[in-house]
Amino acid sequence: MRVVSYSVPVWFPPRTGQDVPPQAQLTEQESAVFRSLATGASNAELAVELRLSVSTVKFHVHNIRAKLGGISRLQACLLAALARESART
C-alpha cells in the first residue's frame, strides 16, 4: 500500500476545538477519492467516476475527514482543490 502526504496550509481554519494536522497521510485509494472531492461531486458521482461502491466512497471520505482533523466535507473539498492546484504548478 502506498501512502500519499498532503500539506495543510497554516491559514486553513480548523474545526472548533480541533487541530488540523500540518500534514495528512492518506492511502493511495483515499488519495484518489480526496483529489476527486475537489470537483464537488456527490458520493454517488464519485463512486461512478472511481469505479467504487458508494459505501466505499463514504468510508474513504470519512477517513479522509478524520485524518485531516475532523474537518467538514466542504473544507475537505477546498483542501482537495488546493492540492490539485499546487500539483499543477
C-alpha positions in Angstrom: 0.0 0.0 0.0 1.3 3.4 -1.0 0.8 6.4 1.3 0.5 9.9 0.0 1.2 13.1 2.0 -0.8 16.3 1.7 0.2 19.5 3.4 -2.4 21.7 5.0 -1.9 25.4 4.8 -1.2 27.1 8.1 -4.0 29.6 7.4 -6.6 26.8 7.0 -9.4 27.3 9.6 -9.7 24.3 11.9 -13.0 23.0 13.2 -13.9 24.4 16.6 -12.0 22.6 19.3 -9.9 20.6 16.7 -6.4 21.0 15.4 -5.8 20.5 11.7 -2.6 18.4 11.3 0.1 20.1 9.2 0.2 17.0 7.0 -2.1 14.1 6.3 -1.0 10.6 5.4 -3.6 9.1 3.0 -3.6 5.7 1.4 -3.5 5.6 -2.4 -7.2 5.0 -2.7 -8.0 7.7 -0.1 -5.8 10.0 -2.1 -7.8 9.2 -5.3 -11.0 10.0 -3.5 -9.5 13.1 -2.0 -8.4 14.5 -5.3 -11.9 13.8 -6.8 -13.5 15.7 -3.9 -12.3 18.9 -5.5 -15.0 18.6 -8.1 -17.7 18.9 -5.5 -19.3 15.6 -6.7 -21.6 13.6 -4.6 -20.6 10.2 -3.1 -22.7 8.5 -5.9 -20.9 10.5 -8.6 -17.5 9.8 -7.1 -18.3 6.1 -7.0 -19.1 6.1 -10.7 -16.0 8.1 -11.6 -13.7 6.0 -9.4 -15.5 2.7 -10.1 -16.1 2.1 -6.4 -19.2 1.4 -4.4 -21.0 4.3 -2.7 -20.3 2.7 0.7 -16.6 2.5 -0.1 -16.5 6.2 -1.1 -18.3 7.1 2.1 -15.8 5.1 4.1 -12.8 6.8 2.4 -14.4 10.3 2.8 -15.0 9.6 6.5 -11.4 8.5 6.9 -10.0 11.5 5.0 -12.0 13.9 7.1 -10.8 12.3 10.3 -7.2 12.3 9.2 -7.5 16.0 8.4 -8.6 16.8 11.9 -12.4 16.1 11.7 -13.0 18.8 9.1 -16.2 19.2 7.2 -16.8 17.8 3.7 -16.7 21.3 2.3 -13.4 22.0 3.9 -12.1 18.7 2.5 -13.2 19.8 -0.9 -11.4 23.1 -0.5 -8.2 21.3 0.6 -8.5 18.9 -2.4 -8.8 21.8 -4.8 -5.8 23.5 -3.3 -3.8 20.2 -3.5 -4.8 19.8 -7.2 -3.8 23.4 -7.9 -0.4 23.0 -6.2 0.2 19.8 -8.1 -0.2 21.6 -11.4 2.5 24.2 -10.5 
